[in-house]
Amino acid sequence: MAPFQIDLVHLARLRLRDFRNYARLDVTFPPGFHLFLGRNAQGKTNLLEAVHILATGKSLRAGSERELVHWLAMREPAPSARLEASVVKQGGETHVEMLLRCETVENDEGVPTLSLTKTIKVNGLPRRVVDFIGEVNVVLFTPDDVNLVQGAPAGRRRYLDVLLAQVDHRYLRSLQRYQRVLLQRNHLLRQVRDGKQRADLLEFWDRELVASGGLLLARRASAVARLGELAGLLFRDLAGGHSWLSVAYRCSVDDEEANGLAAPHDEESYQRRFAKRLQRVRSREVAQGVSLVGPHRDDLTLLVDDVDVGTYGSRGQQRLVALALKMAELEFLREETGEPPILLLDDVLSELDAARRSFVLSALGASQTMITTTDLAPFEPSFRERARIYRVQAGRVLVAP
């Protein structure tokens, strides 16, 4: 794996047009730390969101991607938003561009409605989303990430999918295939339940589900094993050396009492176990009309000192676990790509005490880091001297004097 260099990989320029509350923005960034200061609802989070979208192709905040287009632009005949970034990497500079265009189409009832199309280019050449993800690698940490610990399993699965999609295009393609097959299989299960189709037709979709699902399971299990090692060490330091965090992949393909912890984690082994498990639960799946096992049903087990922290941990403890997972994600991406990802911290350091804040900042190492805050007081003078500070106000970003 190629070594990464401390000051090489960084977002060098960000340009926005009609994105969220930014009518026009063009800002350049050197490597290092960047502090974005401003009151709430001025556009600080929108700035980090734009960088995250240019890395992952999706917004984690928008209920509908039409929300990403500036409200004034929505009055135009052809509303659109444009996001552009230039990223300096070991192989040279990469330019990423995304155009979000709203178009009026008729729905199934013939009623006009707005539909958003997404066009992506890398260095001027069109790309599909599946081939674009991974050009820019980021780690985003927001206050809502405490839901990684206390929230529903879907959030933890999404955490793994976003992480692995950035480093493994085969994983992303298998995930997309799995989701399409799952929809078809669930539809057929309901038809079999209602007596409209034969049960033996499920065999084809079982094979398709197993073929794509085996890779997802193997890759997730391997990633979680490494994330658990990294997060355990980080949590011990964050907790002052008094507690230990363990992270495991809870796989629905394996028997509940085993959780797959002692079973082989290679792709073929997972495919065999997945196929056998589908046979065992076939009657229950038909009765309920839904697929009951597979990557879409899996979860993470998060234990602090052998106690489920999602259920029994304090809010402060859950926040530290989420922080440890995010910092482990940062190191995982470094190891997988040989380059430090861009770190986006959305007003999270202010929730930490001085000692933990200092530990986090010192552990960031080579990553270019963008931090939003409403107050500079939590940051030590020595850190503020190293960071470039910007003032964000009503969709404008200015370098502070």
C-alpha positions in Angstrom: 0.0 0.0 0.0 1.4 3.4 -1.0 2.4 5.7 1.9 0.5 8.9 2.2 2.2 12.3 2.4 1.2 14.8 5.1 0.5 18.0 3.2 -0.3 16.7 -0.3 -3.9 15.5 -0.4 -6.4 18.3 0.1 -9.4 20.1 -1.2 -7.8 23.1 -3.1 -10.9 24.8 -4.4 -14.7 24.7 -4.0 -17.2 26.4 -6.3 -20.9 26.5 -5.8 -23.8 28.0 -7.8 -27.3 28.1 -6.5 -26.6 25.4 -3.9 -28.7 25.7 -0.7 -28.2 29.3 0.4 -25.1 29.9 -1.7 -26.0 31.8 -4.9 -22.3 32.0 -5.8 -19.2 30.8 -4.0 -15.6 30.4 -5.1 -13.1 29.7 -2.3 -9.6 28.2 -2.2 -8.1 26.1 0.6 -4.5 25.3 1.5 -3.8 22.0 3.3 -4.3 22.1 7.1 -7.0 23.1 9.5 -10.0 25.4 8.5 -12.4 26.9 11.0 -15.7 28.2 9.8 -17.2 30.6 12.3 -20.8 32.0 12.2 -24.2 32.0 13.8 -26.6 29.2 13.1 -28.5 29.1 9.8 -25.8 31.0 7.9 -24.5 28.2 5.7 -21.7 26.5 7.6 -23.2 23.0 7.5 -24.2 23.6 3.8 -20.6 24.1 3.0 -19.5 20.7 4.5 -22.6 19.1 2.9 -21.4 20.3 -0.6 -18.0 18.6 0.0 -19.6 15.4 1.2 -21.9 15.3 -1.8 -19.0 15.7 -4.2 -17.4 12.7 -2.5 -20.3 10.3 -2.0 -22.8 11.5 -4.6 -25.6 11.9 -2.0 -26.8 14.2 0.7 -27.4 12.8 4.1 -29.6 15.8 5.1 -32.0 16.4 2.2 -35.3 14.7 2.3 -35.5 15.4 -1.4 -32.5 16.4 -3.6 -34.6 19.3 -5.0 -34.0 20.9 -1.6 -30.3 21.4 -2.6 -31.3 23.9 -5.3 -31.3 27.5 -4.1 -34.9 28.7 -3.5 -34.5 31.7 -5.8 -33.2 29.4 -8.6 -36.4 27.4 -8.3 -38.3 30.3 -9.8 -36.3 30.0 -13.1 -37.6 28.0 -16.1 -34.9 25.4 -15.7 -33.7 25.4 -12.0 -30.3 23.9 -11.4 -27.4 23.9 -9.0 -23.7 23.3 -9.7 -21.0 22.0 -7.4 -17.3 21.9 -8.3 -14.2 20.9 -6.4 -10.5 20.6 -7.3 -8.7 18.1 -5.1 -4.9 17.7 -5.0 -3.9 14.1 -4.7 -0.7 12.1 -5.1 -1.4 11.5 -8.8 -2.1 15.1 -9.5 -5.1 17.4 -9.3 -8.6 16.0 -9.9 -11.6 18.2 -10.9 -15.0 17.0 -9.9 -18.2 18.6 -11.1 -21.9 17.9 -10.4 -24.9 19.5 -12.0 -28.3 19.1 -10.4 -31.1 20.0 -12.8 -34.8 20.1 -12.1 -37.1 19.2 -14.9 -40.9 19.0 -15.1 -42.2 15.6 -16.0 -45.6 13.9 -15.7 -46.1 11.2 -13.1 -48.2 8.1 -13.6 -51.4 10.0 -13.2 -50.3 12.6 -15.8 -49.8 15.3 -13.2 -46.7 17.6 -13.8 -44.1 17.2 -11.1 -40.5 18.3 -10.7 -37.8 15.6 -11.2 -34.1 16.1 -10.5 -31.4 14.7 -12.7 -27.7 14.5 -11.8 -24.8 14.9 -14.2 -21.3 14.1 -13.0 -18.0 14.9 -14.6 -14.4 14.1 -13.5 -11.7 16.1 -15.3 -14.3 17.1 -17.8 -15.4 13.6 -18.7 -18.9 12.2 -17.9 -19.0 9.6 -15.1 -21.6 7.3 -13.7 -22.2 7.6 -9.9 -20.8 4.1 -9.4 -17.5 5.1 -11.1 -17.3 8.5 -9.5 -17.5 7.7 -5.8 -14.0 7.4 -4.4 -12.4 10.3 -6.4 -12.7 12.4 -3.3 -12.6 10.6 0.1 -14.2 12.3 3.1 -15.3 11.6 6.7 -18.2 13.6 8.0 -19.0 13.9 11.7 -22.1 15.7 12.9 -23.9 15.8 16.3 -26.5 13.5 14.8 -23.9 10.8 14.5 -24.7 9.7 18.0 -27.5 7.9 16.3 -24.9 5.5 15.0 -24.9 4.1 18.6 -28.5 4.7 19.8 -30.4 4.8 16.5 -31.9 2.1 14.3 -29.8 -0.6 12.5 -30.4 1.1 9.1 -28.1 4.0 10.1 -25.3 1.6 11.0 -25.7 -0.3 7.8 -25.6 3.0 5.9 -22.4 4.0 7.8 -20.7 0.8 6.5 -22.1 1.2 3.0 -20.9 4.8 2.6 -17.5 3.9 4.0 -16.9 0.9 1.8 -18.3 2.4 -1.4 -15.5 5.0 -1.2 -12.8 2.4 -1.3 -14.3 -0.5 -3.3 -16.3 0.0 -6.5 -17.1 -3.7 -6.6 -18.8 -3.3 -3.3 -20.9 -0.4 -4.6 -21.9 -2.3 -7.7 -22.8 -5.4 -5.6 -24.8 -3.2 -3.2 -26.8 -1.7 -6.1 -27.4 -5.1 -7.6 -28.5 -6.5 -4.2 -31.0 -3.7 -3.6 -32.6 -4.3 -7.1 -32.8 -8.0 -6.6 -34.2 -7.6 -3.1 -37.1 -5.5 -4.4 -37.9 -8.1 -7.1 -37.7 -11.0 -4.6 -39.9 -9.2 -2.0 -42.5 -8.6 -4.8 -42.4 -12.3 -5.7 -42.7 -13.4 -2.1 -46.0 -11.4 -1.8 -47.3 -12.9 -5.0 -46.4 -16.5 -3.8 -48.1 -15.7 -0.4 -51.3 -14.6 -2.3 -51.3 -17.6 -4.5 -50.5 -15.6 -7.7 -47.1 -17.2 -8.4 -45.3 -20.6 -7.9 -42.8 -20.9 -5.0 -40.2 -22.5 -7.1 -39.7 -19.2 -9.0 -38.0 -18.0 -5.9 -34.9 -20.2 -6.6 -33.7 -17.8 -9.3 -33.9 -14.8 -7.1 -32.3 -16.7 -4.2 -29.2 -17.3 -6.3 -29.1 -13.7 -7.4 -29.5 -12.5 -3.8 -26.7 -14.8 -2.6 -24.4 -13.9 -5.5 -24.3 -10.2 -4.6 -25.0 -10.5 -0.9 -21.9 -12.8 -0.3 -19.5 -10.0 -1.2 -21.3 -7.4 0.9 -21.2 -9.7 3.9 -17.5 -10.6 3.5 -16.4 -7.0 2.9 -18.5 -5.7 5.8 -17.2 -8.3 8.3 -13.6 -7.7 7.3 -14.1 -3.9 7.6 -15.8 -4.1 11.0 -13.0 -6.3 12.4 -10.5 -3.6 11.5 -12.8 -0.7 12.6 -13.3 -2.5 15.9 -9.6 -2.7 16.5 -9.1 1.0 15.7 -12.2 2.2 17.6 -11.4 0.2 20.6 -8.0 1.8 21.0 -9.4 5.3 20.3 -12.2 4.9 22.8 -9.9 3.7 25.5 -8.0 7.0 25.1 -11.1 9.1 24.9 -12.5 7.4 28.0 -9.3 8.0 30.0 -8.2 4.3 29.9 -11.0 3.2 32.1 -13.3 1.4 29.6 -13.1 -0.8 26.6 -15.2 -0.8 23.4 -15.8 -3.9 21.3 -17.4 -3.8 17.9 -18.7 -6.8 16.0 -20.7 -7.5 12.9 -24.1 -9.1 13.7 -25.0 -11.2 10.6 -28.5 -12.4 10.1 -27.2 -15.2 7.8 -25.7 -17.0 10.7 -27.4 -18.5 13.7 -28.3 -15.9 16.2 -26.4 -17.6 19.0 -23.2 -17.7 16.8 -23.6 -14.3 15.1 -21.0 -15.4 12.6 -18.1 -14.5 15.0 -16.4 -17.9 14.7 -17.3 -18.6 11.1 -15.1 -17.9 8.1 -15.5 -14.5 6.6 -14.6 -15.2 3.0 -17.1 -14.4 0.2 -17.7 -18.1 -0.8 -18.4 -19.2 2.7 -20.9 -16.4 3.2 -22.6 -17.4 0.0 -23.0 -21.0 1.2 -24.3 -20.0 4.6 -26.6 -17.4 3.0 -28.1 -20.0 0.6 -28.7 -22.5 3.5 -30.3 -19.8 5.7 -32.7 -18.8 2.9 -33.9 -22.4 2.6 -34.5 -22.6 6.4 -36.6 -19.4 6.5 -38.4 -19.9 3.2 -41.8 -20.7 4.8 -41.6 -17.7 7.2 -40.6 -15.4 4.3 -43.5 -16.5 2.2 -45.9 -16.1 5.1 -44.7 -12.5 5.8 -44.1 -11.6 2.2 -40.6 -10.1 2.9 -37.0 -11.2 2.9 -36.0 -11.9 6.5 -32.2 -12.5 6.2 -29.3 -10.9 4.4 -27.2 -7.7 4.5 -30.3 -5.6 4.6 -31.1 -7.1 8.0 -27.7 -7.0 9.6 -26.4 -4.7 12.4 -23.4 -3.9 14.6 -22.9 -4.9 18.2 -21.4 -2.1 20.3 -20.4 -3.0 23.8 -18.6 -0.9 26.4 -17.2 -3.2 29.1 -19.5 -6.0 27.7 -22.6 -3.9 28.1 -24.8 -2.7 25.1 -24.0 1.0 25.0 -26.9 1.8 22.6 -29.4 0.5 25.2 -27.7 1.1 28.5 -25.0 3.7 27.9 -25.2 7.4 28.9 -25.5 10.1 26.3 -21.9 11.1 26.9 -20.7 7.5 26.6 -22.7 7.1 23.3 -21.2 10.3 22.0 -17.6 9.1 22.7 -18.4 5.7 21.0 -19.7 7.6 17.9 -16.6 9.8 17.9 -14.3 6.7 18.2 -16.1 5.1 15.2 -15.7 8.2 13.1 -12.0 8.5 14.0 -11.6 4.8 13.2 -13.3 5.5 9.8 -10.6 8.2 9.1 -7.8 5.8 9.8 -9.5 3.0 7.8 -9.7 5.2 4.7 -6.0 6.1 5.1 -5.1 2.5 5.2 -7.3 1.4 2.3 -6.4 4.3 -0.1 -2.9 5.3 1.0 -4.1 8.9 1.3 -5.6 10.8 4.2 -9.3 11.7 3.6 -10.7 15.1 4.1 -12.3 15.4 7.6 -15.5 17.4 8.0 -16.5 18.2 11.6 -19.8 19.9 11.9 -19.9 21.7 15.3 -19.0 18.6 17.3 -15.8 19.7 19.1 -17.7 22.2 21.3 -19.4 19.3 23.0 -16.1 17.8 24.3 -14.1 18.9 27.3 -10.7 20.5 26.7 -8.7 17.3 27.2 -10.7 15.3 24.7 -10.9 18.1 22.3 -7.1 18.3 22.4 -6.8 14.6 21.9 -9.0 14.6 18.8 -7.2 17.5 17.2 -3.8 15.9 17.8 -5.0 12.6 16.4 -6.2 14.1 13.1 -2.6 14.0 11.8 -2.3 14.4 8.0 -5.9 15.1 7.1 -7.1 18.4 5.9 -9.8 19.3 8.4 -12.8 21.6 8.1 -14.5 22.5 11.3 -17.7 24.5 11.8 -18.3 26.4 15.1 -20.4 29.2 16.5 -17.7 30.2 19.0 -13.9 30.2 18.9 -13.6 30.0 22.7 -13.4 26.2 22.8 -10.3 26.2 20.6 -6.9 26.9 22.2 -5.0 29.9 21.0 -2.2 27.6 19.7 -4.7 25.8 17.5 -6.3 29.0 16.2 -2.9 30.3 15.2 -2.4 27.1 13.0 -5.9 27.2 11.5 -7.3 29.5 8.8 -10.4 31.1 10.1 -13.4 32.1 7.9 -16.6 34.0 8.8 -19.7 32.6 7.3 -22.7 34.9 7.0 -25.8 34.5 4.8 -24.2 32.4 2.2 -20.9 34.3 2.1 -17.5 33.0 3.2 -14.8 35.5 4.0 -11.3 34.8 5.4 -11.2 36.4 8.8 -8.5 39.1 9.3 
